[in-house]
Amino acid sequence: MSGSVSYRFSQRLSHVPASFLGELFRVSSQPDVISFAGGLPDANRFDVEGIRSASEEVFAQEGKTALQYSTTDGYLPLRTYIASRYRSRLGLNADPEDIQIVNGSQQCLDLVAKILVDPGDHVLIERPGYLGAIEAFSYYEPVFDPVQALDGLIGPDPDSVRGLVTDNSPVLWYGIPNSQNPSGMTWSPGIRREIADILDGTDTLLYEDDAFGELFFDGRPREPVKKSLPHQTIMTGSFSKTISPGLRCGWIWAPHPVIEEFNRAKQAADLHSNLLSQMILTRYLETTDIDRRIWETARVYEERCHLMEEIIDDRFPAGTHRTSPEGGMFLMVTLPSGIDSMDVFRQGVSNGVAVMPGSPFYIDRGGGNTIRLNFSTVDLNLITEGMERLSQVIKSLK
Amino acid sequence: MSGSVSYRFSQRLSHVPASFLGELFRVSSQPDVISFAGGLPDANRFDVEGIRSASEEVFAQEGKTALQYSTTDGYLPLRTYIASRYRSRLGLNADPEDIQIVNGSQQCLDLVAKILVDPGDHVLIERPGYLGAIEAFSYYEPVFDPVQALDGLIGPDPDSVRGLVTDNSPVLWYGIPNSQNPSGMTWSPGIRREIADILDGTDTLLYEDDAFGELFFDGRPREPVKKSLPHQTIMTGSFSKTISPGLRCGWIWAPHPVIEEFNRAKQAADLHSNLLSQMILTRYLETTDIDRRIWETARVYEERCHLMEEIIDDRFPAGTHRTSPEGGMFLMVTLPSGIDSMDVFRQGVSNGVAVMPGSPFYIDRGGGNTIRLNFSTVDLNLITEGMERLSQVIKSLK
């Protein structure tokens, strides 16, 4: 019996925070719960027919190739598409050789930490920071240095970044400048320039996670920090929020010495990403007006976000604060002090509404009265109903 | 310019052997080279039409689900299929809850080492050992203990295993009992029982990599070591050799405490595997006589293996030895002493034939006169032509 077997696990597991995401996913899947807890794009926005049609062409024309082993770096026409989109959308000069395909951009978090982070190395991360990054990095046992946001939520505090870079010589500074998860905050152009200036010439690399850069409500791209700091910036992107997460197609674009080590690590980790999906996606991108579709999706999310903001402003108790996302899928609420967001989570589930408590995003255990709300998954009617339930729960806890 | 930027990489990279696989893949792709160097299944055996048809049904019936985020453990109907196949083929009582889907079984190597191996921990591995395992494990800085095969090539030497387990208390003993890569060796039933007895009650886990167990030429399954050592054995499998590697669908079946930590690590590494492919594969498996197709593939490979063996026996110089695979995709040749297999590789490529030098499979730097030959990729005519070229190269080096 397994009870008599002693399993020896690696010491590194003691550095990994207990995960909340599995429980969240289960809760989010209950049919009677309106969930603002997850981070799913709206499946009604998936172009099932367009992707099916692309799939049909791949099978008809290159079936054997699609089903065979492939190279670690990824399908070249897809990497070429990504490079040319960086050029056309953002004026960035990307070489397809410096872009690699991964299983969703989450895999970049794991592999970048694997090639860069030794136990005890310092890693800067926003406060609150993306939970998927905290979990992925933790296996490599860094010391996290949280970077507070500036008042007004226009980006991380440059003075704080400057001090931490000077004092701790971090190997990495991980941030999400566009519509951050969880806060919804977008870095201002001025903050971007300051961060680039601070890092320039140090041996700290910037990890610019751009999962949401295509989903600004105004459709206007923001200039990446990488433009000012090309040789020190690792940039990652994803088709999960714009086209489909089930295909698990993300990418990394990094300076060549970093990409070379990343490639070796990716080969050892899983040889290469699913080729069929890379080929379907490429065919789909080549034959679809993707800009129009993404813009429509962003408008749908904007409407939902604004409705949620209105209800918070109208119905939540005095002393509530919230962020004002310019895009993406999340906003963050700070509840009046004294309200514990874990109580909101538990009471919420009992009352048919799920939220994500904010504290797991705070590596220094703050944020106990914050919650993250997702506005991309459910429609306006369910937002109205769910937010009503939520406001009742919060009032009952006050 | 990037020349002026100093990149700080993790110390762990110094433990990773320089990879030969990228160069091999490039060489294997040259159209004028007949390659026995790679490890590709024959693409002509892929059931493109069957998989296309399964894909069509998934898009028609569950398109939105297939394109959305999913759970880390993998698509339950696929895990249920794998469990029931363990029962029907091997008489093993597998619980779908203890099975997880990965991006090809290579990913298991990375994540198992991640949850089990601390720097300096001992890991037993066959000599020669699977290169993909050596590369994946190396990132976690183990001390490898090579296990010599018994004379007669009926499995690893039990006395050697006993001594290493007692002296070094390895955290893991990694082996491929069925048609090993690179040697083609299959462990005998007696050796399997001895290995299970030696490990039983120790805190060493067996990692039983079963990539080739369905591809025995006689179609007869061999009893896994896991049957005798259920609570100490991690078993992995793959659809890459039997159906399609491009779909990147493999799995791990492990004792529950191990699966729980594996799941956390998989979530941090890439959230979950490609869902579309998991659903296509499940639909395909449910509607196809898979046993017949796999059996036909094994017979094709058998014919190729036997032709290769004949040519080696007839045309290679005296003092050549080879293994006698019972299945799988590889055989191994020991050339007369004095012939360096790196010379065979280089001269071979110049003469239109590629082989895999054996030395990268030897973690103690032996095997300098061995080569691995793949017999699954090319047809009988090309085997005849390529082996003729190879015998000329070897004779010229003698």
Interface residues (C-beta under 8 A of the other chain):
Chain A: M1 S2 S4 V5 S6 Y7 R8 F9 S10 Q11 R12 L13 V16 S19 L21 G22 F25 G38 G39 L40 P41 A43 N44 F46 V48 I51 R52 S55 E56 F59 A60 G63 K64 T65 A66 L67 Q68 Y69 S70 T71 T72 V102 N103 G104 Q106 Q107 L109 D110 K114 I115 L116 V117 D118 G132 E135 A136 S138 Y139 Y140 V171 D203 L205 H231 Q232 S240 S244 P245 G246 L247 R248 P255 H256 P257 V258 E261 N263 R264 A265 Q267 A268 A269 D270 L271 H272 S273 N274 L275 L276 S277
Chain B: M1 S2 S4 V5 S6 Y7 R8 F9 S10 Q11 R12 L13 V16 S19 L21 G22 F25 G38 G39 L40 P41 A43 N44 F46 V48 I51 R52 S55 E56 F59 A60 G63 K64 T65 A66 L67 Q68 Y69 S70 T71 T72 V102 N103 G104 Q106 Q107 L109 D110 K114 I115 L116 V117 D118 G132 E135 A136 S138 Y139 Y140 V171 D203 L205 H231 Q232 S240 S244 P245 G246 L247 R248 P255 H256 P257 V258 E261 N263 R264 A265 Q267 A268 A269 D270 L271 H272 S273 N274 L275 L276 S277
